[in-house]
Amino acid sequence: MSLDQLLWLTSRAAALTAFFVMAAALLTGQALRSAMFEGAVRNRDLSNLHRFLTMCWVPFVALHVLAMTLDAVARIGPLDLVIPFRVSYAALPIGLGTIGFDLLLLVTITAYLRDHLDPAAWRWLHRLSYVMFGVFVLHALLAGTDFARPVVLAPAAGVVAFIAITTLARLVFGRLKTSAR
């Protein structure tokens, strides 16, 4: 196995892992705002799980980006990581990955700055997580060779569908009424 093949496989594994962990982080964030798990999980525990999951996908995204940057076949330079549509091949899928990465940086940095931001501004910035995840879904569908495999596509489609349904429910019904304890 060549170094480029190893980097490509590492990139794929890291990206898939980041995708599913990011989906779990998004779902736990939705659960915090919608009270969908009230009675089953304490909010403090759910909040801790959300923060933990958010930190879990960071090294996988970093590994994906690093492997793609080091892979001589991919020909992705450091500027391509932050400026979309610069690469000479597969400009749209890789550009979407760059936009997703930029949004990821924005959401992650502002999450740590939450105490220093206006609460309404922070909420709107944090809602970019949905846009970020949607962009990553498109990136994965267009650039990810693994999404052509049913063993990967089926659980990914299920996760995306679940996120879409819970997001629509949240938009339509708002926060669920919590019972008095």
C-alpha positions, 0 to 999 in steps of 0.5 A, a space after each residue: 500500500 502506498 502512502 497516498 493510498 493510506 492517506 486516502 483511506 485515513 481521510 475516508 475513515 476520518 470523514 465518515 466518523 466525523 459525519 456520524 459523530 457530528 450528526 449525533 452532536 447536532 441531534 443532542 443539541 436539538 434535544 436540548 432545545 426541544 425537550 424531546 428526551 425529557 424524563 429519560 435524560 437529565 438536561 445536564 447529562 444531555 448538555 455534557 454529551 453534546 459538548 463531548 460529541 462536539 469535541 469528538 468530531 474535531 480530531 476526525 475532521 482535522 485528520 480528514 483535512 490533514 490526510 487530504 492536504 498531505 495526499 499528493 493525488 488530492 492536490 489540496 493546498 492549505 489555502 484550499 482549506 479555507 477558500 472554496 472552489 480553488 482546486 482544479 478538479 471536483 471544484 464543487 464537491 471540494 468547494 462545498 467541503 471548504 464551505 462546510 469547514 469554514 462554517 465549522 470553524 465559525 460555529 466552533 469558535 463562537 461556541 467557545 465565545 458564547 459568554 462574550 456574545 449577545 445571546 441572540 447573535 450566538 443563537 443565530 451563529 450556532 444555528 449555522 450548524 444546520 447549514 454546515 451539516 447540510 453542506 457536509 451532506 452535499 460534500 459527502 454525496 458529491 465527493 465521497 465514494 463511500 456514499 455509493 455503497 449501501 452499507 454507508 448510504 443507508 445509515 447516513 440517509 437514516 441519520 439525515 432523515 431523522 435530523 430533517 424530521 426533528 428539525 421540521 418538528 422543532 420549526 413547526 411545534 417549537 419547544 415541547 412543553 415540559 412537565 412540572 416536577 
